[in-house]
């Protein structure tokens, strides 16, 4: 999953990004300025935006309002020092999905971010179940046929996204856009490598066709 942090306190932004990468296995982009943040939010397919309200160049509420007016439905977690009831009400009424005031507990932030991403894909439970496949998005553990399987960080991130979209065809472009930040090294066959690894680890005996390649369209995690 890919997250954009729009926060003008550079050190705080870096800390949040690091924790989300380590604790949630998210791909994270960071922006410390309002106008640039709006541009990134409008032009990239983020799964979540963590948005400060007091920003140079453009206020966070203005960013949020412009995103919603443009039809952007991305989940937005407002993270701010503005803590009055009227501030919180305004944040929700402008289109925020959640509101967390500073100072905050980093563990709570991670939990809220994970929950917002799950809900964005219609997943209300932290465990994604697709037939005999279970993906625990909290512990980042995967079981298939009651067998626990270990994956690298990127293998897991790929499988989790396919699990969120189970039963739907996901294009290679969509996977690349949602699983990587701006700093990734662009190799043309990187998704094929991860899909191949997932198939090999999930189904070493090739008894099941869990991840189907739909020619010219993408990949499909089957619900069976």
Secondary structure as UniProt FT lines:
FT   STRAND          2..6
FT   HELIX           10..24
FT   STRAND          27..31
FT   HELIX           34..43
FT   STRAND          48..51
FT   HELIX           60..69
FT   TURN            70..71
FT   STRAND          75..80
FT   HELIX           85..94
FT   STRAND          98..101
FT   HELIX           106..120
FT   TURN            121..122
FT   STRAND          127..130
FT   TURN            131..132
FT   STRAND          133..136
FT   TURN            137..140
FT   STRAND          141..144
FT   TURN            145..146
FT   STRAND          147..149
FT   HELIX           153..164
FT   TURN            165..167
FT   STRAND          169..170
FT   HELIX           172..179
FT   TURN            182..183
FT   TURN            188..189
FT   HELIX           190..202
FT   TURN            204..205
FT   STRAND          211..214
FT   TURN            215..217
FT   STRAND          218..221
//
